[in-house]
Amino acid sequence: MRNILYLIFSLFFLRGFFQIFEGSSWTLSFGSIVFGILGVFFLFKKYEMKYVSFSLIPLLLIFMISH
């Protein structure tokens, strides 16, 4: 489960950089980068899953808004 979450957070982190270079919304791309870093940090430090979900929910909202 942790490996899947690492993959999700790292893909959103990379997606944020791709959106900046593509010329999309800066707010959504920086939000994606920040919450991607937070998610990886929470997983790496082995925080409780409520903190991991704190960073996952905004990422999913950013994804829904950008599409």
TAUR-V979675 format. One record per residue. N is the residue number from 1. D_LAST is the distance of its C-alpha to the last C-alpha in whole Angstrom. Layout:
BEGIN
N&D_LAST, N&D_LAST
END
This chain:
BEGIN
1&26, 2&26, 3&26, 4&22, 5&21, 6&23, 7&20, 8&17, 9&18, 10&19, 11&16, 12&14, 13&17, 14&17, 15&13, 16&14, 17&16, 18&15, 19&12, 20&15, 21&17, 22&14, 23&15, 24&11, 25&12, 26&15, 27&14, 28&11, 29&13, 30&16, 31&15, 32&14, 33&17, 34&19, 35&18, 36&18, 37&22, 38&23, 39&22, 40&24, 41&26, 42&27, 43&27, 44&29, 45&32, 46&31, 47&30, 48&30, 49&27, 50&26, 51&25, 52&23, 53&21, 54&21, 55&19, 56&17, 57&16, 58&14, 59&13, 60&11, 61&10, 62&9, 63&6, 64&5, 65&5, 66&4, 67&0
END
